[in-house]
């Protein structure tokens, strides 16, 4: 089955088909999708391309394709979270790197599926092998949101967003993020702690939603800064309230807090720790005299 068929004739599917036919699939790929099952399915199809022995790949019939489909190919490896940890550690990545220099068992390629939930140290350890892999070494990073990966990792991979912009899933994520960002924004000028705490802690179980919410919140604060210096009176009331209630230093400090939170999220910070930190520093930013508690 072609990638176009698997991805409902999307542009990403067509792009993957074109690369496959011209033997130009990248050695390092990030598959971004909130649908984990879909991402895994596409990852398996990509591995078939690298293992297939037919002229037109993937044929779906040869031994390489069959073993990849069943997850039993000896040259297919999964680098995943183990032993109850919260993320893939540097030890797992170093073990994978050592394995990269061992010749394949059956195929001419070796394929590594890697979880995006990696510590910063693990991602930094991955950089060198992504830049200069041994011949025939392929990497597929499966990610709910590529923003959870360091920029240095993203720059060394080819990103395929399996959920196209404008799809039902994407629209739903945007709507939820905007609603969450507005709820936080409305609580910012309020001296009551509970509304802000409740609004922020709702994000603690969904990293993709948190990332998108931070993006929307950043846009709201930018609008609030504009409203403070170029008031129109036509912006949403919560933006006018922020502009009226907070000083310039506080607004700039809020932007710093959001940027720091995005960085923490990309480094796979514990979500409960992140939301607690975010709530405390938004609260402090209301009365900012210096910076936040980094």
C-alpha positions, 0 to 999 in steps of 0.5 A, a space after each residue: 500500500 502506498 503512503 498516499 493511500 495510508 494518508 488519505 491522498 495527503 501532500 505528505 503521503 505524496 511526498 513520501 511516495 515520490 521520495 520512495 520511488 526516487 530512492 531519496 528517503 532521508 536517513 533521519 525522519 521525524 513523524 509528527 502525529 497525535 495519532 500514535 497508531 498512525 505514526 507507528 503504521 507509517 514508521 513500519 511502512 518506512 522500514 519496509 522501504 529500507 528492508 524490501 528486496 524487490 525493485 519497486 519498494 515496498 512490495 509488501 510480499 518479500 521476507 523483509 517486508 513481512 518481518 517488518 510488518 510483524 515487528 520481528 525483523 532482526 535489523 529493526 530496533 526500538 529505542 523506548 522508555 524502560 524501567 518505569 522512567 519518564 524518558 529515554 536516557 543517555 544510556 539507551 542512546 549510547 547503547 543504540 549508537 554502539 549498535 549502529 557500528 555493528 553490521 546488519 543481520 539480514 538487510 543492507 540497512 538497520 532502522 531505529 525507531 526512537 521515542 521523542 520522550 528523551 532527556 536533554 542529555 539523550 538528545 545531545 548524545 543523538 546529535 553526532 550520530 544523526 549528523 554522521 551515521 554509518 552507511 545504511 543506518 536509518 532513524 525514525 523519531 516518532 513524536 506527538 509534537 516535534 516542538 518537544 525535540 531540541 531545535 538541533 535535533 529537528 534541524 538534522 531530521 526531515 519532518 513529516 506532519 502526518 496530521 495535515 493543517 486544517 484537519 479535524 484533529 488539528 482544528 480541535 487542538 487549536 480550539 482547545 489551546 485557544 480556550 486554555 490560553 484565554 482562560 489563563 489570560 483572563 486569570 492573569 490580572 486577577 489577584 485571586 490565585 485559584 483561577 490561575 492555578 486551575 487554568 494552568 494545572 489543566 495542562 499537566 497531562 497533555 504536552 501537545 496541548 500545552 505547547 500549543 497553548 503556550 504559543 497562543 498565550 504568547 500571541 495574547 501577551 504580544 497583543 496586550 503589549 500592543 494594546 498598552 501602547 497603541 490602544 484600540 478599544 476593539 481587542 477582546 476584553 481580557 486583552 484590554 484588562 491585561 494591558 490596563 492592569 500590568 506594567 510594561 516590565 510585567 508584560 515583558 517578564 510574562 513573555 520571558 516566562 512563556 519562552 522559558 516554559 517552552 524550553 522546559 517543555 522541549 527538554 521533557 520537563 516533568 509536566 507537574 513541575 512545569 505547570 507548578 513553575 508556570 503558575 508561580 512565575 506568571 503570578 510573580 510577573 504581575 508584580 515584576 521588578 526583575 525577572 522570573 525564578 528560573 
